Amino acid sequence: MQLNSFFPAPPALPIPINPPRENNDICKLLMETDWVELLEVKTDLLVKAGALWLFGFLEESHRLVQQDCSREGKYWHALIHRSEGDFSNSLYWFNQVGEHPIFEVIRSKWALENAHSEINHEWSPEFFVTLCKKVRQGNSESKISVDVQLMAQMEYNFLMQFILQQSKS
């Protein structure tokens, strides 16, 4: 398996709420690949956790992030719970993250993407969790569902990029 299998995220992934699990062969391949050697990183725990989350392997990803107390581990933890529909737990983990360095770039990208949208609100983890909750409850337009998926993809890509960069230094 190569990095481009999960970074940047393939089109239409991640599915931000209740993602279906991909084929178990993908899970096995992600877990058995030596990403430390392949990517020349110090650790691959969070790389694996993120890739597993991307493909809907929430339990496996959760087991990995529970082993990591970094802000990025807490961030994946928040995404996992948001995907499960456990929105209050997701907010708890975002609180544990605090102000992450990628938030500013996400806010900027969100503002550009939604400049002419009905969604007239600055991005924040709390706001995005609320949007995901509305989508899950069916209280949103289909355009908002598309925006939520694209935003989740952007968030994943920025976080994975940050993790890959930090793992090399």
Secondary structure, 3 states (H helix, E strand, C coil): CCHHHCCCCCCCCCCCCCCCCCCHHHHHHHHHCCHHHHHCCCCCHHHHHHHHHHCCCHHHHHHHHCCCCCHHHHHHHHHHHHHHCCHHHHHHHHHHHCCCCCHHHHHHHHHHHCCCCCCCCCCCHHHHHHHHHHHHHCCCCHHHHHHHHHHHHHHHHHHHHHHHHHHHC
